[in-house]
Amino acid sequence: MILPFQNQNVEVKTELRESNDIIEYPEKLHERMEEDGYLLIRGLHDKDTVLAARRQILERLDAKGMLARDISLMDGVFNTEFPEPTSTGSMGNKDLTQTSSFKAVVEGSPILNFFKFFLGGEVRTFDFKWLRTAGPGSSSPIHYDIVFMGRGTQNLYSCWTPFGDVSLEMGPIVFCLGSHQFEKVRETYGQSDVDRDLIEGHFSENPLDIVENFGGEWATTTFFVGDVVIFSVYLMHASLVNTSDKIRITADTRYQLASEPVDERWIGDKPIGHYAWKQPDAKIESLDASRRRWGV
């Protein structure tokens, strides 16, 4: 299917393999993670729990004027007069990410029990949570997560959680299948740290560049309330363009064994976050220069 991807339309497969059939078998889950780079689990969360968090988030967005008037709050229709039409804000906003309703999802027993079973021990999540409220026209660039959070254990996983149904038109997460096995990219870009190396962060601005030069194929699916997709921090991904009239509400959270080292930038009551990358005085290396240096 041809879908809008950043600045161009691209062929995107609209099916992802589900892993509900092997959810009780940790060895099979690890084999599939190794093979696919992701695990799509339908209905992991209780729908009412997710919808309660969605309502509270939408109430806060409505108070800011982001929602259209005279339309049901839970529809999340964007107010076209809001001054930030492509906003992907709210990341780390404690008014939203530290609420009991939000934490009941991203720190609730379904997801923590899954990771405890999957990783074979007590687990923790970063204290910082990436909540994204993406209006029409918004998208996110192509990247590995590891370059933003790789100072702790490498046995780290990302989890993308939709707070509401996410149609293809709303611009869901999109993966380059097979990219977690791009060895040259892993050994160069994948060893970078955006605060240490002051690179752009994303790997490419052209999804066809990835497929033509390294292989793989782009894929996504329609997501529903309760679903999660868990993926390797070395799986190349982005988000498609939101071409709907709605705000896409999702969260990116990370999970690891509690006994292993954790990236200090994302823990504590006041995580320091990116202290150098994209700061006002930062001299960021251009993407072209980085890729020439990496030889990719």
C-alpha positions in Angstrom: 0.0 0.0 0.0 1.3 3.5 -0.8 1.4 5.6 2.3 2.7 9.1 3.2 6.2 8.8 4.7 7.9 12.1 5.6 8.3 14.0 2.3 7.2 11.2 -0.1 4.8 8.4 -0.7 6.2 4.9 -0.1 5.2 1.3 -0.5 4.5 0.0 3.0 3.3 -3.4 3.9 0.2 -3.1 6.1 0.6 -6.3 8.1 2.8 -7.2 11.1 3.1 -10.7 12.5 1.3 -11.1 15.8 2.9 -13.0 18.7 -0.2 -13.8 20.8 0.1 -17.4 19.8 3.5 -17.8 21.5 3.0 -15.4 24.5 3.4 -18.2 27.0 6.7 -19.5 25.5 9.7 -17.3 26.4 12.1 -19.2 24.2 9.8 -18.7 21.2 9.4 -15.0 22.0 13.2 -14.6 22.0 13.5 -16.5 18.7 10.9 -14.3 17.1 12.5 -11.1 18.5 15.8 -12.2 17.0 14.1 -13.0 13.7 11.7 -10.1 13.3 13.0 -7.5 15.7 9.6 -6.9 17.2 6.7 -8.6 19.0 3.1 -7.4 18.2 0.8 -8.4 21.1 -2.8 -7.6 20.6 -4.9 -6.8 23.6 -2.2 -7.0 26.2 -3.7 -4.1 28.2 -7.2 -3.9 29.6 -9.1 -1.5 27.2 -10.9 0.4 30.0 -7.5 1.1 31.7 -6.1 2.5 28.5 -9.2 4.5 27.7 -9.2 6.0 31.3 -5.7 7.3 30.6 -6.7 8.5 27.1 -9.6 10.5 28.6 -7.3 12.3 31.1 -4.8 13.1 28.4 -7.5 14.5 26.2 -8.9 16.6 29.0 -5.5 18.2 29.4 -5.1 18.8 25.7 -8.6 20.2 25.6 -7.7 22.7 28.3 -4.8 23.8 26.1 -7.2 24.4 23.2 -5.9 21.6 21.1 -9.2 19.9 20.5 -12.0 20.9 18.2 -15.2 22.2 19.9 -18.6 20.6 19.8 -17.1 17.1 19.1 -16.9 14.2 21.5 -13.8 14.6 23.7 -12.8 10.9 23.2 -12.7 11.4 19.4 -9.6 13.5 19.8 -10.3 15.7 16.8 -7.6 18.4 16.4 -8.5 22.1 16.6 -7.3 23.5 13.3 -6.8 26.9 14.8 -4.3 25.6 17.4 -0.9 27.3 16.7 1.1 24.1 16.5 -0.5 21.9 13.8 2.3 19.3 13.7 2.9 19.2 17.4 4.3 16.0 18.9 4.5 17.6 22.3 3.9 16.4 25.9 7.0 14.2 26.0 8.1 13.9 29.6 5.4 16.3 30.8 4.8 15.2 34.4 1.3 16.6 34.4 0.5 13.7 32.0 3.2 11.0 32.4 3.1 10.8 36.2 -0.7 10.6 36.5 -2.0 7.4 38.1 -4.1 6.6 35.0 -1.1 6.9 32.6 1.2 4.9 34.9 -1.5 2.2 35.3 -0.8 1.4 31.6 2.9 1.9 31.2 3.8 0.6 34.6 0.9 -1.7 35.1 1.0 -5.4 35.8 0.3 -6.5 32.2 3.4 -4.9 30.7 5.7 -5.5 33.8 4.6 -9.1 34.1 5.2 -9.6 30.4 8.8 -8.3 30.6 9.5 -10.2 33.9 8.5 -13.4 32.0 10.3 -12.4 28.8 13.6 -11.3 30.5 13.5 -13.8 33.3 13.8 -11.5 36.3 12.7 -8.4 38.0 12.4 -5.5 35.6 12.3 -1.7 35.6 11.3 1.0 33.2 12.9 4.4 32.7 11.4 7.1 34.9 11.2 9.4 31.9 8.3 8.5 29.6 7.9 9.7 26.0 4.3 10.6 25.5 3.5 11.8 22.0 0.4 13.9 21.1 0.8 14.1 17.3 -1.6 16.3 15.3 -2.3 16.3 11.6 0.7 16.5 9.4 3.1 15.2 12.1 5.6 12.4 11.7 8.9 11.3 13.1 12.2 10.5 11.4 14.0 7.2 10.7 16.2 6.1 13.6 17.5 3.5 16.0 16.5 4.1 19.7 19.9 2.9 21.0 21.6 6.2 20.0 19.4 8.1 22.4 19.5 5.7 25.4 22.4 3.3 25.0 24.5 4.0 28.1 23.1 1.3 30.2 22.4 -2.3 29.3 22.1 -3.3 25.6 19.4 -5.8 26.7 16.9 -3.0 26.5 13.5 -3.0 24.7 11.2 -0.3 23.5 7.4 -0.5 23.8 5.0 1.5 21.6 1.6 1.8 23.2 -1.4 3.5 21.4 -3.8 5.3 23.7 -6.7 4.8 21.3 -7.2 3.1 18.0 -4.6 4.2 15.5 -5.6 3.8 11.8 -3.2 3.9 8.9 -4.4 7.5 8.2 -3.3 8.5 11.7 0.3 7.8 11.0 1.3 4.8 13.1 4.8 3.6 13.9 6.5 2.0 10.9 9.4 -0.5 10.9 12.1 -1.4 8.4 11.9 -5.1 8.8 15.3 -6.7 9.0 17.1 -3.5 9.9 18.1 -4.9 13.3 20.4 -7.1 11.4 22.1 -4.4 9.3 25.5 -5.2 10.8 27.4 -2.2 9.2 24.8 0.2 10.4 24.8 -1.3 13.9 28.6 -1.1 14.1 28.7 2.6 13.2 25.5 4.6 13.7 24.3 2.1 16.2 27.3 2.7 18.4 26.7 6.5 18.5 25.5 8.6 21.4 23.7 11.8 20.5 25.0 13.7 23.5 28.5 12.5 23.2 28.8 12.6 19.4 26.4 15.5 18.7 24.9 13.9 15.6 21.5 14.5 14.1 20.0 11.4 15.7 18.1 10.1 12.8 19.8 7.9 10.2 18.1 9.0 7.0 15.5 11.4 5.6 14.6 9.0 2.8 12.9 5.6 3.5 13.8 4.4 0.0 17.4 5.0 0.8 17.3 2.4 3.5 15.7 -0.3 1.4 17.8 0.3 -1.7 21.1 0.5 0.1 20.6 -2.0 3.0 17.6 -4.1 2.3 14.5 -4.8 4.3 11.0 -3.5 3.7 8.8 -1.0 5.5 5.8 -2.3 7.4 3.1 -1.2 9.8 -0.5 -2.2 10.7 -3.7 -0.8 12.2 -3.5 -0.7 16.0 -6.3 -1.0 18.5 -6.8 0.0 22.2 -4.9 -2.5 24.3 -2.3 -3.4 21.7 1.4 -3.0 22.2 4.4 -3.5 19.9 7.7 -4.3 21.6 10.9 -3.9 19.6 14.6 -4.0 19.6 16.4 -0.7 20.1 18.3 -1.6 16.9 15.2 -1.9 14.8 15.0 1.1 12.4 11.6 2.8 12.7 9.8 6.1 12.2 6.1 7.2 12.1 4.0 7.8 9.1 2.4 11.1 8.4 -0.8 11.7 10.3 -3.2 12.6 7.5 -6.4 12.3 9.6 -8.1 15.1 11.5 -7.3 13.5 14.9 -4.5 13.6 17.4 -2.6 10.4 17.6 -1.8 9.7 21.2 1.0 7.1 21.9 3.7 6.4 24.4 7.2 5.1 24.0 8.5 3.4 27.1 11.6 1.3 27.8 12.1 -1.9 29.8 15.1 -3.8 31.1 16.2 -6.1 33.9 16.4 -4.2 37.1 19.8 -5.8 37.9 21.5 -4.4 34.8 23.0 -0.9 34.3 20.6 1.8 33.3 21.2 5.0 31.3 21.5 7.7 33.9 19.9 10.3 31.6 16.4 8.8 32.0 16.1 7.9 35.7 15.3 9.8 38.9 12.7 12.3 40.0 14.1 14.8 37.5 15.9 13.0 34.7 18.6 15.1 33.1 17.7 13.9 29.6 19.7 15.2 26.6 22.1 17.6 28.2 24.1 18.3 25.1 22.2 17.1 22.0 20.2 19.9 20.3 21.0 22.4 23.0 21.2 26.0 21.9 25.0 26.1 21.7 25.4 22.5 20.3 27.3 22.1 17.1 25.5 19.2 15.5 27.3 17.2 12.8 25.3 17.1 9.6 23.7 13.8 8.6 25.7 13.6 5.4 29.0 14.2 7.3 28.1 11.5 9.8 27.3 8.9 7.1 30.5 9.7 5.2 32.4 9.2 8.5 30.7 5.9 9.1 31.0 4.7 5.6 27.3 3.9 5.2 
